[in-house]
Amino acid sequence: MTAGDGDLGYHVVWCLEYRRPVLAGPVGDRCDELIRQMCAEHDGTVVALEVMPGQVHLFVEAHPEHSPSYVANQVKGLTSRVLRGEFPYLRSRLPALWSRSYVAATFGTVRADTARRYVDTRYGRPWRVERTR
């Protein structure tokens, strides 16, 4: 099933262990790529995604069978495994990439452009490099 009328929208936020700002540059770009890839493989639609140096904000539309905890844990598990494999210095700097906690909220009739605007304008984000969406 692809994202559609029966899907639920989730806003999931999680942080790096010890809030170390390691998600900048190529690590952040690869994390963004992995999250989008995983959501697509599980028939989810990324409405908005912001990979910040110390945390990630993900707005995703997912099938109702995928709870917010499932989405958060699957994405965190995959990204941790792949990023720590591709960037070995992450293993030496952090005993675990992600903290065990996350914050999740559902959103109903929020339009995609509203979610994108929220993520894009939340902070000044001087580290943000404009990406083609």
N, C-alpha and C positions, 0 to 999 in steps of 0.2 A: 504494500500500500504506500502510495506517495503522500506527501503532505497535502492536506486538503481540509474540507469542512469538518471532519470528525476529529481532527488532530487537536492536541493541547499545546499551548505555548508556555514555555518555561524560561525564566530568567535565572540562570545559575551563575554564582560567583564563587571562586575559590582562590586561595592564596598559596604562595610558595612557602615551604617550611622556612621558618625564621625570617620571612619576608625579604630574603636576599634578592636584589634586583638583577636577576640573571636572564630575564626574558627580553632582552634588547638585542637588536641586530639579527644575525642569522638564527639564533636560538628562538627568538620570538617569531620570526617568519616561518620557521619550520613547525613551531607549535600551532600557529594559525592554520597552516596547510594540513597538519594532521587532524585537527579538530574538524575542519570542513570535510575532509575525506571520510572520517569516521561517521559523521552525521549523515553524509550522503549514502554510505554503505548500509546504514540502518534506517533508510527511508525517512530521515529527518531533514528539515529545511532550516538552514542557518539564516535567521532574520537579521541578526547583527552580532558581530564578534569583535571584541577589543582585547588584544593581548597586551597587557601593560607590563612594565618591568617586574612588578611584584605580585600581580594578580591577573585573573582572567574574568571577563564578563561575557557570557554567552546567552543570547536570546535564540531559542530554537523551538520550532514546531515539530512535535513528535507524536507518534501514534500513542493513543491512550494506554496501551499495554506497557509502554516504557515510562516508568515513574521518574520523578526528578532525581531520586537517589540512584536509579539505574543509569540514567544519562550521565550524572556527575561521576559516578564510580567507573563507568566504562571509559569515559573520555580521560579522566585522570590516570587510570591504569595504563592505557595505551600510550598516552603522551609521555608519561614518566619512563616507561620501558624504552621507547624509541629514542627520546631525547637523551637519556643517560647513556644509551648505546652509541649514538652518533656524536655526542659531545662528552667524552670521558671526563673532562675536568668537572662536570656537574656531579659526578659520583664522589670526587674527592672534596668538593666544597659543601655538599649537602648529603646527610645520611639518607634523607628521603626528599624527593623533589617537591611533592605537594604536602601541605598539612592535611590532616585527616578530616578536617571540617570543610563545610561549604554552606552557602546560603542559597536557597531555592525559593522562588515564588512563581505562581502561575499567572499568566496574563491571558485575557479572553479576547476582547474585541480590539485590542491595540493593533493598529495598522503597522505594517512593516516599516514604513517611512518614519513613523513616530518612534519606534524602537531604535532605528538607526540614528535618528537625531539625538535621542537620549544618550546613546553610547558615544556619539561623535562630539557632543558638546558638554559632557559631564565635567570635565576638567580641561585645563589649558593644554595638557599633554605635550610638553616641549620635545619629548623623545619620539613622538609619533611621526612616521614618515607616511605621506599620502600614498595610498595603495589604490590600484584600480579595482573597483568592486564589480 
